[in-house]
Amino acid sequence: MLSTTAREYAEAFNAMIRHSSYDYSVPSALPRHFGAPGLTDVPVTPCVVTAHPLDEHPFWRGFLVEQLPMFVHAGLLDDGVARALADDLEALNSQGVFSAAFMVGTAVGAKP
C-alpha cells in the first residue's frame, strides 16, 4: 500500500514490484518453499512494515524516491510516472499525510 493522489501511480509502482520480484507469492508460501529442500521447524512470521512519514527511516526515502531512476533505467517503470510519483510522495509527505505499508514474511529453519 502506497499513499498517492493518483491511483495509477500506486498501480504502476506495485506492478513494478511484482515484475521485478523473483517470485512475488513466496511470502505467502514460505513453509512449502522451505520444506522442499528438507528444512525442518520452519516458523513463518508475517509482519506489516509501515512508514509515516517518508523520513521515518532512511530506507523509505531511498527505496520509494531515490531508487525510482534506477527502476526507470531498468525498464521497470515509466520515467514520467516515476517523476510524478516522486513529486506526489514528497508533496504528501510535506503535508503530513504520507503513508506506506508493505507485507514482509520471514522464515528460519534448520537442516538436519
Secondary structure, DSSP 8 states (H G I E B T S, - for coil): -B--SSHHHHHHHHHHHHHHSS-TTGGGGHHHHHHTTT-BS--EEEEEEEESSTTSSHHHHIIIIITHHHHHHTTSS-HHHHHHHHHHHHHHHHTT---EEEEEEEE--B--
